[in-house]
Every structure is written in structure tokens, then in C-alpha cells.
Amino acid sequence: MGGQPSLQQRVRYAFDNLMAGGTPALIGCLAVATLIMIAFFSAIILIGDFAPGDEDHGLVGQTFESLLHTLDPGTVAEDHGRWPFLLLMLLVTFGGLLIVSSLIGIIATGISGRVEEMRKGRSMVLEEGHTLILGWSDTIFTVLAQLEIANASEKRPSAVVLAERDKVEMDDLIREKVGKKRTRMVTRSGSPIDLGDLALVRPELARSIMILSPEREEEPDAQVIKTILALTKGKRDGELHHVVAEIEEPRNLQAAKLVGDDEVVLIDKSKTIARLVVHSARQSGASVAVTELLDFDGDEIYFREDPALVGGSFGDALAAYEGCSVIGVIDGKGKVSINPDPIQTLAPGDRIIAIAADDAQLASAASSRGRIEPDAIASVPDHELEPKKVLVLDWNCGIRSVIREFDKFLVPGSEMVLVSEVPEARSCFEAQREHLANTRLAFVGENPSDRGTLEAIGPERFDHVIVLTDEKLDAQRADARTLVTLLHLRDIADQRDARFTVVSEMIDDRNRQLAEVTKVDDVIVSDKVISLMLTQISENCDLAKVFDELFSAGGSELYLRPATDYVVPSREVDYATVVEAAKHRRECAIGFRVGRHANDPERSYGIRINPPKSTRHAFEAGDRVIVLAQN
């Protein structure tokens, strides 16, 4: 065992090390072997004087002749002379067939492999000022489509994606789902938690960075947190990233905050969707209005410092612009106030928060042309809050946030019933009792999509019905189960002449249109909402504070209230009158909903966000005014 290696072993070891060099080593070996063979046979021919007398080319000429025989077997057919010469040329040709053809094959394979390697996306990205997306999920297509709209006024915009997927597959999916766009979309295959892979997409030069919660992962939040760590580790001294990331589980939020510090904006996916579900259950049409605000294809939220408004009141700012709806103020320290007191004075350095078609329109906003008609403003009605009954069908991990958020808006004596056959649902549901102040809980361990179960429970006894998606099923099966439940609810409501609001979660946006057949009040496509929010915040990180306030029970929320509470019914007035009526109630009006179009997707379900102040409309009993209010 301890003896000296033999010559054969040494030769074999050296050959193995040589072959470990890959394609370049193989090419080098075969090329050297070819040259040696050519030199050997050329020397024999010259030394033995075997060449025909009329073809004595000398050393250079004979070497070239031998090379031609190795490259082209057909050359041997033109040879003539003595048999030793013909035999040597035949051997050179055979050697060429074996060695040179192998060399050509290896070169072709090497080139093909190199091209394939390049297609996998391992070269460094040369983009600057790009939007960087780390990770991959189905939400990426919505994100890229929204970036295309957001970058409409940008010169040579670009978006770069780094994910652990095949580059060719990513490119094909983007072309199929998003199409050919003005924004240059670059993909790279690699792990966002690998510093070497991360360096390929140059995050230090990115305009903004989005971290998506990866699909096909048992613990997606762990991957997101490790990606944040990689970004923090790889950054330069004093450099701040504009980073926004989504977190699936609320319990992981604190750990992500510790890692990201103040450099990362975190979206609590579960809590955000729960807030939207609660708002939509209480205010029919709320999800449509929120989607309109989050979607770049329409009106969005922007910031502007307007010297003309300094020294005036916030109430004056509400009516200042014709085509922009002012909703709040952000001071010089970055503190956001949504729907502040109308008498609040705007100080130097304050920026108004407004809804506009784009930032250019806000920057050049024209003064309001709307006419306020004080005699058309209705008196403020008295509304006494009453206990509500809420029915929740099916279960997912977001139920904790739904229960706690709903409890904040309910009055003592309210009741919530959960129907689910998931084993852990009961313990999870009942564990929330200690966190509630206004709501009694009850649990029914049955199949929520079963017709018999629904009829026995009697959904007509409830004010609000929420249908959640079963997260343990794949997207299509979960949505199919939800659709069945919605169909049963509609049929029961028709048979019993009942009226209750129905809000449903969906996973696939394509199934939303199918859900409309069930006459559901609101459908929330959770992944779409989160992707829209991610994209908005990636363009402006201050929007995170605005969204947090809009969805919080302690701040100003979005409401759709009867229009006849604001203006005299059936009387045509300028929208400016509605804005003034809302100001009298310490609210910010941002639009209205036409009741007769509430079920028409072609008319955005009747929602009109940020109409010009001079827009005239006669409000009827079924119409709603969309406002931001404290309660």
C-alpha cells in the first residue's frame, strides 16, 4: 500500500489530471497528437525518399500535404507513386479520420455547450438604474406588466430577474404572459442568496429591488430573509438599497425587520390581505377601489411639494386641483397624515399626497373648475353602530389576522362563526378568543362547500359572509371549491330572499370572471393585490406608510357610503360639491360608484376614482361616494 506508484499509474494519473481540464484540454491534446502524427509521417517520407520524383515538396510542402490528408480523406484518391508512399498517405488519412474528426467533434460540442451555458444567463448584467426582482412566483407577471406601464415615460427602462429557474424557461414564460414590451427584461439564472450570483445582477446599481416570496418552498419566508441578508452582506459601506419584500407569515416579520433594519420595506402579506378582506366585507366594492389605486393603468398616489399651498389649510388643498384628489400630507420628516384635520396649516417642506393619473399631471395640475353648490349638500345623517354577525367559510393561515382585524371594527355583542373541516382550524380559531374585545366566536366542523351544511347554518342570519381559499389545495382546485360555495350561497339567498354581503378570496385572477356569475359583492385576488402593492412601493417607498394607514383600523380607511348622505338625490351637481360635502364631515372624497354599473366589469364595476371636479352627475339611491374617513 505504501510502495512507489508504477509508471503506468503515473501516466494514468497525469492523463486524468489533463482530462480534468475539460474541453480546452481535450482540444489541446488532440491538436498536439495531430501535429505529432503529421510530423512523424512527413519525416519518414522525406528520410526514406518515398515521395514521387515530380512531387518533392521539401519539409514544408510535405508537411502541408500530410495536413491536407488528415483534413480531407478524399485527397488520398489523387495520390500516385510507389506503394510505400501510398501506404504512408493512407495511414495519415486513417489517423486524420480518428484524431482530427474527434477534434472537430469536440470543438463543435464545446461551442454548443458554451452557447447553451450563455443561454442559461451567467454573464454579468450591464444595466444601470434597473428594477431588480429577486425570486420567482406567479406574481412576477403582474409585476412586470405594471412596471411596463410605470416606465412609460422613462428612457430605456429595464427590469432584471434573478431566480433559481432555467433562463430559457423564464424568457419563454415572460414572452407568453407579458408579451413584447418597451421595458427591456433581462433574466439570469442563479440563487438570490448566493453572493456570486447576486453580483451578476449588480444590485448596487439598481433603482429599486423587489424580493418575491418564492414558490415551491416549504418555508418561503426563510428564503426571503436569507436574500435580505445576502443584500446586506454584499452592499458597499454607507450604501442604501431601495428594497421591498413580502413576508407570508406574520410571526416571521420581526426577524425580517431585524435583518433588514430601516433599509427594507416589508409587506405582511397575511395581514394586508386580511385587512382588505375585512374592508371589502364591510364596504362592498372596496377591493375594486383599492385595486384601482394600486394599478398603474389608471390613477395612483403621488407626492408633490406645492409652494402655492404653503400657509393655507388642508381643507383648501382638497379643492385646489381640477384633476387630482388630495388625500393627505407628508411633512419634512417623512411623517404621513392621511385625511388630517381640514384646518391644519401646510408648512414649508410639506408635500401633499394626491391621487393623479401620473406625476406629471400632478406637477402641472390645473386649478379646480368645479362649482360648489352649498344648497345641494345633504345634512349629515345619524348612524348608530349595531352588533354584526359574520360567517367565515373555509380556513387558511390568514384567519388569525381576519378575526383580529374585524374585531377592531365591530361593537360589543358581535358574533363570528367559522365553518371548516380542517383539523387544526378549531384550535387555531379558538386560540384567538383572548385577543378579542367585541366578538364572540363559534366553530362548526363541517365541509363549508356542502349544500346541506350551508342550509343548516342559514347564511341569511348573517350580515357578512367571507369565503376563504384552502391554502392546502392547488390554485385551480381551491378556486373551484370556492366557486361551488359561492354558487350555493347565491342560490340560498335567492330562495330565502335574503340579503347579506359576500366577499371571496381567489388565487387565480382568471377565475374572477367566473365568480362574477355568482353575484358576489367582492372578489379579492390575493397574489395580484400583493404584486400591485410591491410594484407601487418599489417606485416610491413612502407609499408603504400611506398603504399602512389606509389599511389600518386606527387610521383613515376607505369607505363607500351612500351618495344621498352627501348630496341631494337626483339633482345634477359638480363633483366639487361632493368633495365639499365630505370635507364638512372631516373626510376626503376620492371618487364615487354608480350603482347601476356595480356588476359591469367593462365599466370598472361602476367605480370612478379621481374624477375631475367639474364632472356633473345626478346621484341616485344606489350610488356611493368613496371617501377616506376615520370611522
C-alpha positions as CSV (number, residue, x, y, z in Angstrom):
1,M,0.0,0.0,0.0
2,G,2.9,2.3,0.8
3,G,5.0,1.4,-2.3
4,Q,6.0,3.7,-5.1
5,P,3.4,4.1,-7.9
6,S,4.3,2.3,-11.1
7,L,5.0,4.1,-14.4
8,Q,1.6,3.1,-15.7
9,Q,-0.1,4.6,-12.6
10,R,1.8,7.8,-13.0
11,V,0.9,8.1,-16.7
12,R,-2.7,7.3,-15.9
13,Y,-2.8,9.9,-13.1
14,A,-1.2,12.6,-15.3
15,F,-3.8,11.8,-18.1
16,D,-6.7,12.0,-15.6
17,N,-5.5,15.4,-14.4
18,L,-5.1,16.6,-18.0
19,M,-8.6,15.5,-18.9
20,A,-10.0,17.3,-15.8
21,G,-9.2,20.5,-17.7
22,G,-12.4,19.9,-19.8
23,T,-12.9,20.8,-23.4
24,P,-9.9,23.0,-23.8
25,A,-7.6,20.2,-22.5
26,L,-9.1,17.7,-25.0
27,I,-8.7,20.1,-27.9
28,G,-5.1,20.7,-26.9
29,C,-4.3,17.0,-26.6
30,L,-5.9,16.1,-30.0
31,A,-4.2,19.1,-31.7
32,V,-0.8,18.0,-30.4
33,A,-1.4,14.4,-31.4
34,T,-2.4,15.5,-34.9
35,L,0.8,17.6,-35.2
36,I,2.9,14.8,-34.0
37,M,1.3,12.3,-36.4
38,I,1.8,14.7,-39.3
39,A,5.4,15.4,-38.4
40,F,6.2,11.7,-37.9
41,F,4.8,10.5,-41.3
42,S,6.3,13.6,-43.1
43,A,9.7,12.8,-41.7
44,I,9.5,9.1,-42.8
45,I,8.6,10.1,-46.3
46,L,11.4,12.6,-46.5
47,I,14.1,10.4,-44.9
48,G,13.1,7.3,-47.0
49,D,12.7,9.5,-50.1
50,F,9.3,7.8,-50.8
51,A,7.7,10.8,-52.5
52,P,7.3,10.7,-56.3
53,G,10.0,12.5,-58.1
54,D,7.7,15.1,-59.6
55,E,6.2,15.8,-56.1
56,D,9.3,16.5,-53.9
57,H,8.0,19.5,-51.9
58,G,10.6,19.5,-49.2
59,L,9.8,19.6,-45.5
60,V,7.2,22.4,-45.6
61,G,5.5,21.1,-48.7
62,Q,5.3,17.5,-47.4
63,T,4.0,18.6,-44.0
64,F,1.3,20.6,-45.8
65,E,0.4,17.6,-47.9
66,S,0.1,15.4,-44.8
67,L,-2.1,18.0,-43.2
68,L,-4.4,18.0,-46.2
69,H,-4.7,14.2,-46.0
70,T,-5.7,14.4,-42.3
71,L,-8.4,17.1,-43.0
72,D,-9.8,15.6,-46.3
73,P,-9.9,11.8,-46.8
74,G,-10.7,12.4,-50.5
75,T,-7.2,13.7,-51.1
76,V,-5.8,10.1,-51.0
77,A,-7.6,9.3,-54.2
78,E,-5.3,11.7,-56.1
79,D,-2.1,10.1,-54.8
80,H,0.4,8.2,-57.1
81,G,3.8,6.9,-56.8
82,R,5.4,3.9,-55.1
83,W,3.5,1.7,-52.8
84,P,5.4,2.8,-49.6
85,F,4.3,6.4,-50.3
86,L,0.7,5.4,-50.9
87,L,0.7,3.3,-47.8
88,L,2.1,6.1,-45.6
89,M,-0.5,8.6,-47.0
90,L,-3.3,6.1,-46.4
91,L,-2.1,5.8,-42.7
92,V,-2.1,9.6,-42.4
93,T,-5.6,9.7,-43.8
94,F,-6.8,7.0,-41.3
95,G,-5.1,8.9,-38.5
96,G,-6.9,12.0,-39.6
97,L,-10.2,10.2,-39.6
98,L,-9.6,9.1,-36.0
99,I,-7.9,12.2,-34.5
100,V,-9.0,15.2,-36.5
101,S,-12.6,14.2,-36.7
102,S,-12.6,13.7,-32.9
103,L,-11.0,17.1,-32.6
104,I,-13.7,18.7,-34.8
105,G,-16.4,16.9,-32.8
106,I,-15.0,18.1,-29.5
107,I,-14.8,21.7,-30.8
108,A,-18.4,21.6,-32.0
109,T,-19.5,20.1,-28.7
110,G,-17.6,22.7,-26.8
111,I,-19.0,25.6,-28.8
112,S,-22.5,24.1,-28.4
113,G,-22.0,23.8,-24.7
114,R,-20.7,27.3,-24.4
115,V,-23.7,28.7,-26.3
116,E,-26.0,26.7,-24.0
117,E,-24.2,28.0,-21.0
118,M,-24.6,31.5,-22.2
119,R,-28.3,30.9,-22.7
120,K,-28.5,29.9,-19.0
121,G,-27.7,33.5,-18.1
122,R,-24.4,33.5,-16.3
123,S,-22.9,36.7,-17.7
124,M,-22.9,39.9,-15.7
125,V,-25.8,42.3,-16.3
126,L,-24.6,45.7,-17.7
127,E,-27.8,47.5,-16.9
128,E,-27.9,50.5,-14.6
129,G,-30.9,52.1,-12.9
130,H,-32.8,48.9,-13.4
131,T,-35.6,47.4,-11.3
132,L,-34.2,44.2,-9.8
133,I,-36.6,41.3,-9.0
134,L,-35.2,38.5,-6.8
135,G,-37.1,35.2,-6.7
136,W,-39.9,33.8,-8.8
137,S,-43.6,33.3,-8.4
138,D,-46.7,33.7,-10.5
139,T,-47.0,37.3,-9.2
140,I,-44.0,38.2,-11.3
141,F,-46.1,38.6,-14.5
142,T,-48.3,41.2,-12.8
143,V,-45.2,43.0,-11.5
144,L,-43.6,43.1,-14.9
145,A,-46.8,44.3,-16.6
146,Q,-47.2,47.0,-14.1
147,L,-43.6,48.1,-14.5
148,E,-44.1,48.5,-18.2
149,I,-46.9,51.0,-17.5
150,A,-45.0,52.8,-14.8
151,N,-42.0,53.1,-17.1
152,A,-43.9,54.6,-20.0
153,S,-42.2,58.0,-19.6
154,E,-38.7,56.6,-18.8
155,K,-35.9,56.4,-21.3
156,R,-34.6,52.8,-22.0
157,P,-36.2,51.3,-18.9
158,S,-35.1,47.8,-17.8
159,A,-36.1,45.1,-15.3
160,V,-33.7,42.3,-14.3
161,V,-34.9,39.0,-12.8
162,L,-32.6,36.6,-10.8
163,A,-34.2,33.3,-9.8
164,E,-33.4,29.6,-9.5
165,R,-35.0,28.7,-12.7
166,D,-33.8,27.9,-16.2
167,K,-33.2,31.2,-18.1
168,V,-34.8,29.9,-21.3
169,E,-37.9,28.8,-19.4
170,M,-38.1,32.3,-17.7
171,D,-37.7,34.1,-21.0
172,D,-40.4,31.9,-22.7
173,L,-42.9,32.4,-19.8
174,I,-42.4,36.2,-19.8
175,R,-42.9,36.4,-23.5
176,E,-46.1,34.3,-23.2
177,K,-47.6,36.0,-20.1
178,V,-46.3,39.6,-20.5
179,G,-45.6,39.9,-24.2
180,K,-43.1,42.1,-26.0
181,K,-42.8,45.3,-24.1
182,R,-40.9,48.6,-24.3
183,T,-39.1,47.8,-21.0
184,R,-36.1,45.6,-21.5
185,M,-36.5,42.5,-19.5
186,V,-33.3,40.6,-18.6
187,T,-33.2,37.2,-16.8
188,R,-30.4,35.5,-15.0
189,S,-30.4,32.0,-13.6
190,G,-29.0,31.8,-10.1
191,S,-29.7,31.9,-6.4
192,P,-30.5,35.3,-4.8
193,I,-28.8,34.1,-1.6
194,D,-25.6,33.3,-3.4
195,L,-23.3,36.4,-3.3
196,G,-21.6,35.4,-6.6
197,D,-25.0,35.0,-8.4
198,L,-26.2,38.2,-6.8
199,A,-23.1,40.1,-8.1
200,L,-24.1,39.2,-11.7
201,V,-27.2,41.4,-11.5
202,R,-25.4,44.3,-9.8
203,P,-27.9,45.2,-7.0
204,E,-25.8,48.2,-6.0
205,L,-26.7,49.9,-9.3
206,A,-30.4,49.0,-9.2
207,R,-33.0,51.8,-8.9
208,S,-35.1,49.5,-6.7
209,I,-35.2,45.9,-5.6
210,M,-38.2,43.6,-5.1
211,I,-37.9,40.3,-3.2
212,L,-40.7,37.9,-4.1
213,S,-41.8,35.1,-1.8
214,P,-40.6,32.0,-3.8
215,E,-43.0,29.3,-4.9
216,R,-42.2,25.6,-4.4
217,E,-40.7,26.4,-1.0
218,E,-41.9,24.9,2.3
219,E,-40.6,27.9,4.2
220,P,-40.6,30.9,1.7
221,D,-40.0,33.5,4.5
222,A,-36.7,31.9,5.3
223,Q,-35.6,32.3,1.7
224,V,-36.7,36.0,1.7
225,I,-34.8,36.7,5.0
226,K,-31.7,35.0,3.6
227,T,-32.0,37.1,0.5
228,I,-32.1,40.2,2.6
229,L,-29.0,39.0,4.4
230,A,-27.2,38.5,1.1
231,L,-28.1,42.0,0.0
232,T,-26.9,43.4,3.3
233,K,-23.7,41.4,3.2
234,G,-22.9,42.4,-0.4
235,K,-23.6,46.1,-0.1
236,R,-20.9,48.8,-0.1
237,D,-20.2,50.9,3.0
238,G,-22.9,53.6,3.5
239,E,-24.9,52.4,0.5
240,L,-28.7,52.1,1.0
241,H,-30.9,49.8,-1.2
242,H,-34.4,50.7,-2.0
243,V,-35.7,47.2,-1.2
244,V,-39.3,45.9,-0.7
245,A,-40.1,42.3,0.2
246,E,-43.1,40.3,1.0
247,I,-43.5,38.1,4.1
248,E,-46.0,35.3,4.2
249,E,-46.3,34.6,7.9
250,P,-46.7,37.4,10.5
251,R,-44.5,35.5,13.0
252,N,-41.5,36.0,10.7
253,L,-42.0,39.7,10.3
254,Q,-39.9,40.7,13.4
255,A,-36.9,38.6,12.2
256,A,-37.1,40.1,8.8
257,K,-37.1,43.6,10.4
258,L,-34.0,42.8,12.4
259,V,-32.2,41.7,9.3
260,G,-33.4,44.5,7.0
261,D,-33.2,47.3,9.6
262,D,-34.5,50.5,8.0
263,E,-33.3,49.7,4.5
264,V,-36.1,47.2,3.6
265,V,-39.8,47.8,3.4
266,L,-41.7,44.7,4.4
267,I,-45.2,43.8,3.3
268,D,-47.0,41.5,5.7
269,K,-48.9,39.5,3.1
270,S,-51.3,37.8,5.5
271,K,-52.2,40.9,7.4
272,T,-52.6,43.0,4.3
273,I,-55.0,40.6,2.6
274,A,-56.9,40.2,5.9
275,R,-57.4,43.9,6.1
276,L,-58.6,44.1,2.6
277,V,-61.0,41.2,3.2
278,V,-62.4,42.9,6.3
279,H,-62.8,46.3,4.5
280,S,-64.4,44.6,1.5
281,A,-66.8,42.7,3.7
282,R,-67.9,45.9,5.5
283,Q,-67.8,48.1,2.3
284,S,-69.0,46.4,-0.9
285,G,-66.7,47.4,-3.7
286,A,-63.7,48.3,-1.5
287,S,-61.4,45.8,-3.2
288,V,-62.2,47.3,-6.7
289,A,-61.4,50.8,-5.5
290,V,-58.2,49.6,-3.8
291,T,-57.1,47.8,-7.0
292,E,-57.8,51.0,-9.0
293,L,-55.4,52.9,-6.7
294,L,-52.7,50.2,-6.8
295,D,-52.9,49.6,-10.6
296,F,-50.6,51.8,-12.7
297,D,-53.1,51.6,-15.5
298,G,-55.2,54.5,-14.1
299,D,-54.8,56.8,-11.2
300,E,-52.3,56.3,-8.5
301,I,-50.9,58.1,-5.4
302,Y,-48.2,60.6,-5.8
303,F,-46.4,63.3,-3.7
304,R,-45.9,67.0,-4.5
305,E,-44.5,70.0,-2.8
306,D,-46.6,72.9,-3.9
307,P,-45.4,76.4,-2.7
308,A,-48.8,77.8,-3.7
309,L,-50.5,75.8,-0.9
310,V,-48.0,76.8,1.8
311,G,-49.7,78.8,4.6
312,G,-53.2,77.6,3.5
313,S,-55.3,74.9,5.1
314,F,-55.5,71.3,4.2
315,G,-59.2,71.9,3.5
316,D,-58.3,74.5,0.9
317,A,-55.9,71.9,-0.7
318,L,-58.8,69.5,-1.1
319,A,-60.4,71.7,-3.7
320,A,-57.2,73.1,-5.3
321,Y,-56.9,70.8,-8.3
322,E,-59.2,70.0,-11.2
323,G,-57.9,66.5,-12.0
324,C,-56.2,65.5,-8.7
325,S,-57.7,64.3,-5.4
326,V,-55.7,65.4,-2.4
327,I,-55.8,62.8,0.5
328,G,-53.1,63.7,2.9
329,V,-49.8,65.4,3.8
330,I,-46.3,64.1,4.4
331,D,-44.1,66.5,6.4
332,G,-40.4,67.2,6.0
333,K,-39.5,64.4,8.5
334,G,-41.4,61.8,6.4
335,K,-44.4,61.5,8.7
336,V,-47.6,60.6,6.8
337,S,-51.0,62.0,7.7
338,I,-54.0,60.7,5.7
339,N,-57.1,62.8,6.0
340,P,-55.8,65.2,8.6
341,D,-58.0,68.0,10.1
342,P,-59.2,70.4,7.3
343,I,-57.9,73.3,9.4
344,Q,-54.3,72.0,9.5
345,T,-51.9,74.5,8.0
346,L,-49.5,73.4,5.4
347,A,-45.9,74.3,6.3
348,P,-42.8,74.8,4.1
349,G,-41.4,71.4,3.2
350,D,-44.7,69.7,3.4
351,R,-45.7,67.6,0.5
352,I,-49.3,66.9,-0.4
353,I,-50.4,63.3,-1.1
354,A,-52.7,63.2,-4.0
355,I,-54.3,60.8,-6.5
356,A,-53.5,61.6,-10.1
357,A,-53.2,60.0,-13.5
358,D,-49.4,60.4,-13.3
359,D,-46.8,62.5,-11.5
360,A,-46.5,64.8,-14.5
361,Q,-50.2,65.7,-14.3
362,L,-49.9,66.4,-10.5
363,A,-46.8,68.6,-11.2
364,S,-48.7,70.7,-13.7
365,A,-52.2,70.4,-12.1
366,A,-54.7,73.0,-13.2
367,S,-56.9,74.8,-10.7
368,S,-60.4,73.3,-10.0
369,R,-63.2,74.4,-12.4
370,G,-65.9,72.7,-10.4
371,R,-68.7,74.8,-8.9
372,I,-69.7,74.1,-5.3
373,E,-73.5,74.3,-4.6
374,P,-74.0,74.6,-0.9
375,D,-77.7,74.1,-1.1
376,A,-77.2,70.7,-2.7
377,I,-75.2,69.4,0.3
378,A,-77.2,67.0,2.4
379,S,-77.3,67.1,6.2
380,V,-75.1,64.6,8.0
381,P,-77.3,61.6,9.0
382,D,-77.0,59.8,12.3
383,H,-75.8,56.2,12.1
384,E,-75.8,54.1,15.2
385,L,-73.5,51.1,15.1
386,E,-75.0,47.8,15.8
387,P,-73.6,44.3,16.6
388,K,-72.9,42.3,13.4
389,K,-72.8,38.6,12.6
390,V,-70.0,37.3,10.4
391,L,-69.8,33.9,8.8
392,V,-66.4,32.7,7.6
393,L,-66.3,29.7,5.3
394,D,-63.2,27.6,5.0
395,W,-59.8,28.2,6.6
396,N,-56.3,29.3,5.9
397,C,-53.5,30.8,7.9
398,G,-54.8,34.3,7.3
399,I,-57.8,33.6,9.5
400,R,-56.0,34.9,12.6
401,S,-55.5,38.3,11.0
402,V,-59.1,38.4,9.6
403,I,-60.5,37.8,13.1
404,R,-58.4,40.4,14.9
405,E,-58.9,43.0,12.2
406,F,-62.7,42.5,12.1
407,D,-62.9,42.7,15.8
408,K,-61.5,46.3,15.7
409,F,-64.4,47.5,13.6
410,L,-67.2,45.6,15.4
411,V,-69.1,46.7,18.5
412,P,-69.6,44.5,21.6
413,G,-72.1,41.7,21.1
414,S,-70.9,40.9,17.6
415,E,-70.5,37.2,16.6
416,M,-68.3,35.3,14.2
417,V,-68.8,31.7,13.1
418,L,-66.1,29.7,11.3
419,V,-67.0,26.6,9.2
420,S,-64.2,24.3,8.3
421,E,-63.3,20.6,8.3
422,V,-59.6,21.2,8.6
423,P,-58.4,19.5,11.8
424,E,-56.2,22.4,13.1
425,A,-58.8,25.0,12.3
426,R,-60.7,24.7,15.6
427,S,-57.7,25.1,17.8
428,C,-56.3,28.0,15.7
429,F,-59.7,29.7,15.7
430,E,-60.5,29.4,19.4
431,A,-57.0,30.5,20.3
432,Q,-58.0,34.0,19.1
433,R,-60.6,34.4,21.9
434,E,-58.1,36.1,24.3
435,H,-57.2,38.7,21.6
436,L,-60.8,39.9,21.0
437,A,-62.8,42.6,22.7
438,N,-66.0,42.8,20.8
439,T,-66.6,39.4,19.1
440,R,-67.9,36.0,20.3
441,L,-66.6,33.0,18.4
442,A,-68.3,29.8,17.4
443,F,-66.9,26.9,15.3
444,V,-68.6,24.3,13.0
445,G,-66.5,21.4,12.0
446,E,-68.2,20.6,8.6
447,N,-67.5,21.0,4.9
448,P,-68.2,24.6,4.1
449,S,-68.9,23.9,0.4
450,D,-71.5,21.3,1.2
451,R,-75.1,22.4,0.4
452,G,-76.6,20.7,3.4
453,T,-74.1,22.3,5.8
454,L,-74.8,25.8,4.4
455,E,-78.6,25.4,4.6
456,A,-78.4,24.2,8.2
457,I,-76.2,27.1,9.2
458,G,-78.5,29.6,7.5
459,P,-76.3,32.3,5.9
460,E,-79.3,34.6,5.8
461,R,-78.9,35.1,9.6
462,F,-75.6,36.8,9.0
463,D,-74.7,40.3,7.9
464,H,-71.4,39.4,6.2
465,V,-70.1,36.2,4.6
466,I,-66.4,35.6,3.9
467,V,-65.2,32.7,1.7
468,L,-61.5,32.0,2.2
469,T,-59.4,29.8,0.0
470,D,-58.0,26.5,1.2
471,E,-54.2,27.0,1.0
472,K,-53.6,23.2,1.2
473,L,-55.1,22.8,-2.3
474,D,-53.5,23.8,-5.6
475,A,-54.8,27.1,-7.1
476,Q,-57.3,25.7,-9.5
477,R,-58.8,23.2,-7.0
478,A,-59.0,25.8,-4.3
479,D,-60.8,28.3,-6.6
480,A,-63.1,25.6,-7.9
481,R,-64.1,24.8,-4.3
482,T,-64.7,28.5,-3.7
483,L,-66.9,28.8,-6.8
484,V,-69.0,25.9,-5.7
485,T,-69.5,27.6,-2.3
486,L,-70.4,30.9,-3.9
487,L,-73.0,29.2,-6.2
488,H,-74.7,27.6,-3.2
489,L,-74.7,30.9,-1.3
490,R,-76.3,32.7,-4.2
491,D,-79.0,30.1,-4.6
492,I,-79.8,30.1,-0.9
493,A,-80.0,33.9,-0.9
494,D,-82.4,33.8,-3.9
495,Q,-84.6,31.0,-2.4
496,R,-84.9,32.7,1.0
497,D,-85.0,36.3,-0.3
498,A,-82.0,37.1,1.9
499,R,-79.5,40.0,1.7
500,F,-76.0,39.6,3.0
501,T,-72.7,40.7,1.7
502,V,-70.4,38.0,0.2
503,V,-66.6,38.5,-0.1
504,S,-64.4,35.8,-1.5
505,E,-60.7,35.2,-1.9
506,M,-59.4,33.9,-5.2
507,I,-55.9,32.7,-6.1
508,D,-56.0,32.8,-9.9
509,D,-57.2,36.2,-11.4
510,R,-58.7,34.3,-14.4
511,N,-61.3,32.8,-12.1
512,R,-62.5,36.2,-11.0
513,Q,-64.8,36.5,-14.1
514,L,-66.3,33.1,-13.2
515,A,-67.0,34.3,-9.7
516,E,-69.0,37.3,-11.1
517,V,-71.7,34.8,-12.2
518,T,-72.4,34.1,-8.6
519,K,-73.2,37.9,-8.0
520,V,-70.5,38.0,-5.3
521,D,-70.1,41.5,-3.8
522,D,-66.3,41.5,-3.9
523,V,-63.6,39.1,-5.1
524,I,-60.1,39.5,-3.8
525,V,-57.2,38.0,-5.8
526,S,-54.6,38.0,-3.0
527,D,-51.5,37.5,-5.1
528,K,-52.5,40.2,-7.5
529,V,-53.1,42.7,-4.8
530,I,-49.7,42.0,-3.2
531,S,-47.9,42.2,-6.5
532,L,-49.5,45.6,-7.3
533,M,-48.5,46.9,-3.9
534,L,-44.9,45.6,-4.3
535,T,-44.6,47.4,-7.6
536,Q,-46.1,50.7,-6.2
537,I,-43.7,50.7,-3.2
538,S,-40.7,49.8,-5.4
539,E,-41.4,53.0,-7.3
540,N,-41.8,55.1,-4.1
541,C,-41.0,53.7,-0.7
542,D,-43.0,56.5,1.0
543,L,-46.2,54.7,-0.2
544,A,-45.6,52.0,2.3
545,K,-46.6,54.4,5.1
546,V,-49.7,55.5,3.1
547,F,-50.9,52.0,2.5
548,D,-50.3,51.0,6.1
549,E,-52.5,53.9,7.2
550,L,-55.2,53.1,4.6
551,F,-55.5,49.5,5.7
552,S,-55.2,50.2,9.5
553,A,-58.2,50.2,11.8
554,G,-56.5,53.1,13.7
555,G,-56.2,55.4,10.8
556,S,-58.3,56.7,8.0
557,E,-59.8,53.8,6.0
558,L,-61.6,53.6,2.6
559,Y,-65.4,53.7,2.8
560,L,-68.1,53.5,0.2
561,R,-71.0,55.4,1.7
562,P,-74.5,56.3,0.3
563,A,-74.2,59.3,-2.0
564,T,-77.5,60.6,-0.7
565,D,-75.8,61.2,2.7
566,Y,-73.7,63.8,0.9
567,V,-75.8,65.5,-1.8
568,V,-79.4,65.8,-2.6
569,P,-80.6,62.8,-4.7
570,S,-81.5,63.1,-8.4
571,R,-80.0,66.6,-8.6
572,E,-77.1,67.1,-11.0
573,V,-74.1,68.7,-9.3
574,D,-70.4,69.1,-9.9
575,Y,-68.2,66.6,-8.2
576,A,-66.6,69.5,-6.4
577,T,-69.9,69.7,-4.3
578,V,-69.3,66.1,-3.2
579,V,-65.7,67.0,-2.2
580,E,-67.0,69.9,-0.2
581,A,-69.7,67.8,1.5
582,A,-67.1,65.2,2.5
583,K,-64.9,67.9,3.9
584,H,-67.7,69.1,6.2
585,R,-67.6,65.5,7.7
586,R,-63.8,65.5,8.0
587,E,-63.5,63.1,5.1
588,C,-61.6,63.1,1.8
589,A,-63.7,62.2,-1.2
590,I,-61.7,60.3,-3.9
591,G,-64.4,59.2,-6.2
592,F,-67.8,57.6,-6.5
593,R,-69.6,54.4,-7.6
594,V,-72.5,54.3,-10.0
595,G,-74.9,51.7,-8.5
596,R,-76.4,50.6,-11.8
597,H,-72.9,49.6,-13.1
598,A,-71.9,47.8,-10.0
599,N,-71.8,44.4,-11.7
600,D,-70.3,45.6,-15.0
601,P,-66.6,44.8,-15.3
602,E,-66.4,46.8,-18.6
603,R,-67.3,49.9,-16.5
604,S,-64.9,49.0,-13.7
605,Y,-67.9,47.9,-11.6
606,G,-69.2,51.4,-11.5
607,I,-66.0,52.8,-9.8
608,R,-64.7,56.2,-10.8
609,I,-61.6,57.2,-9.0
610,N,-60.4,60.8,-9.1
611,P,-63.0,62.3,-11.4
612,P,-62.4,66.0,-12.5
613,K,-64.0,68.4,-10.0
614,S,-66.2,69.8,-12.9
615,T,-67.7,66.3,-13.6
616,R,-71.5,66.6,-13.3
617,H,-73.6,63.7,-12.1
618,A,-77.1,63.2,-10.6
619,F,-76.6,60.8,-7.7
620,E,-79.3,58.2,-7.1
621,A,-80.2,56.0,-4.1
622,G,-77.9,53.1,-5.1
623,D,-74.8,55.3,-5.8
624,R,-71.9,55.5,-3.4
625,V,-69.3,58.1,-2.5
626,I,-65.8,56.8,-2.0
627,V,-64.2,58.5,0.9
628,L,-61.3,58.3,3.3
629,A,-62.6,58.6,6.9
630,Q,-61.7,57.9,10.5
631,N,-64.7,55.7,11.1
